[in-house]
Amino acid sequence: MTIKAKLYFENDVNANAIVACLKNLPEPIRPVYFTENEGKIKKVNVLSDDNRFQDFKNNNPLGFFLYADNETCFNISKHSVGYADVTLWLEDQTKSELAIEFLKSLVRFNPIFGFICDDMEYNHRNRYYITFGRNHIEDWVGRKLEKYISGMYWYTLLSHKLLIKHQ
């Protein structure tokens, strides 16, 4: 089981400050490496090399991935619709309490919406997949916070601003 924890922020959130907070997470999920491609960890791209990371981040303004030593993955993304998000995937359910630490560490940046759930539950609720002959088409719902809230999960964080918008 993969646990997914995700927080959405206003697009002007400070990515450097978010990364600094993530670097203070408990050791099992503390990010160590950065990369532009999911699953492609280069051991030379260590997060502690501030100059290299800043150059990398400047060349990847829409987002990037961070990895802990145990391959725990974070995705930091900016979207054109006015928000940014930070996602954590935890492969080891025995460490699920660390997902709560992730949420707590970033709450100071006033997230709009956040949740923790089983990744398969999130996919089941929000991913639509259709096959027409040899063609596979997929779509996602619930990703446009200005129109929808993607659901209530194990843990759900709703900002006052989002509640007012969806009253």
C-alpha positions in Angstrom: 0.0 0.0 0.0 1.2 3.4 -0.9 0.2 6.4 1.2 -0.3 9.7 -0.5 -0.2 13.0 1.3 -0.8 16.2 -0.6 -1.0 19.9 0.1 -2.2 22.7 -2.2 -0.9 26.2 -1.8 -1.4 29.6 -3.5 1.0 29.7 -6.4 3.2 32.4 -4.8 4.3 30.0 -2.0 8.1 30.2 -1.5 9.5 26.9 -2.8 12.8 27.5 -1.1 11.1 27.8 2.3 9.1 24.6 1.6 12.2 22.7 0.7 13.9 24.0 3.9 11.0 22.7 6.0 11.1 19.3 4.2 14.8 19.1 5.0 13.8 19.2 8.7 11.5 16.2 8.5 12.3 13.0 10.5 15.1 11.0 9.0 13.1 8.2 7.3 11.4 10.7 5.0 13.9 13.6 5.0 14.7 14.4 1.3 18.3 14.0 0.3 18.3 14.1 -3.5 16.6 16.2 -6.2 15.7 15.3 -9.8 13.5 16.5 -12.7 12.2 12.9 -13.5 10.2 10.7 -11.3 12.3 7.6 -10.3 15.5 8.8 -11.8 17.8 9.6 -8.8 21.3 10.8 -9.5 23.4 10.5 -6.4 25.4 13.6 -7.5 22.2 15.7 -7.1 22.3 16.1 -3.3 20.0 18.6 -1.8 22.7 19.8 0.6 24.6 21.3 -2.4 22.7 24.6 -2.3 24.3 26.2 -5.4 23.6 23.1 -7.5 20.1 22.9 -6.2 19.3 26.6 -6.9 20.6 26.3 -10.5 18.5 23.1 -10.9 15.4 24.8 -9.4 15.8 27.8 -11.7 15.9 25.5 -14.7 12.8 23.7 -13.6 10.3 26.4 -12.6 7.3 24.2 -12.9 8.4 21.6 -10.5 10.8 18.8 -9.5 11.1 15.7 -7.3 12.9 15.1 -4.1 13.9 11.7 -2.7 14.9 10.4 0.8 17.6 7.8 1.1 14.9 5.1 1.2 13.4 6.4 -2.1 10.4 8.1 -0.3 9.3 10.6 -3.0 8.1 14.2 -2.9 6.8 16.1 -5.9 6.7 19.9 -5.8 4.7 21.4 -8.7 3.4 24.8 -9.8 0.3 24.9 -11.9 -1.0 27.5 -14.4 -4.3 27.7 -12.6 -3.0 29.6 -9.7 -1.8 27.0 -7.2 1.2 24.9 -6.3 1.2 21.5 -4.6 3.5 19.3 -2.7 2.9 15.5 -2.7 4.5 12.8 -0.6 4.3 9.1 -1.4 5.1 6.7 1.4 5.6 3.1 0.4 5.9 1.7 4.0 2.5 1.8 5.7 4.2 1.2 9.1 5.6 4.8 8.8 2.1 6.3 8.1 2.5 8.6 11.1 5.2 10.4 9.1 2.6 11.6 6.6 1.1 13.6 9.5 4.5 15.1 10.3 4.7 16.1 6.6 1.3 18.0 6.9 2.3 19.6 10.2 5.6 20.8 8.9 4.0 22.7 6.0 0.8 24.0 7.6 2.7 27.3 8.4 2.5 28.1 4.6 -1.3 28.3 4.8 -2.3 25.4 2.5 -5.7 25.7 0.7 -6.4 22.0 0.8 -4.6 18.8 1.9 -5.2 15.2 2.5 -3.7 11.8 3.4 -5.1 8.6 2.0 -4.2 5.3 0.3 -3.0 6.2 -3.2 -5.3 3.6 -4.8 -8.3 5.2 -3.0 -7.4 8.6 -4.5 -7.1 7.0 -7.9 -10.4 5.2 -7.5 -12.2 8.3 -6.6 -10.6 10.7 -9.1 -9.2 8.8 -12.1 -11.3 7.9 -15.1 -9.8 5.4 -17.5 -11.5 4.2 -20.7 -10.3 1.9 -23.4 -11.6 2.3 -27.0 -10.1 -0.5 -29.1 -6.4 -0.1 -28.8 -6.6 3.4 -27.4 -6.4 4.1 -23.6 -7.8 7.4 -22.4 -7.6 8.7 -18.9 -8.8 11.8 -17.2 -8.8 13.1 -13.6 -11.4 14.9 -11.7 -11.1 16.9 -8.5 -7.8 18.6 -9.4 -9.4 22.1 -10.1 -9.8 23.5 -6.6 -11.5 26.6 -8.0 -14.4 24.2 -9.1 -14.2 21.1 -6.9 -12.9 19.5 -3.8 -11.5 16.1 -4.6 -13.0 14.4 -1.6 -12.7 13.7 2.1 -10.0 11.3 3.1 -8.4 9.7 6.1 -7.1 13.2 7.0 -8.4 16.2 5.2 -7.4 19.8 5.6 -9.7 22.5 4.3 -8.9 26.2 4.5 -11.5 28.7 5.4 -11.1 30.4 2.0 -11.9 27.1 0.2 -14.9 26.4 2.4 -16.3 29.9 1.7 -15.7 29.4 -2.1 -17.6 26.1 -2.1 -20.5 27.1 0.2 
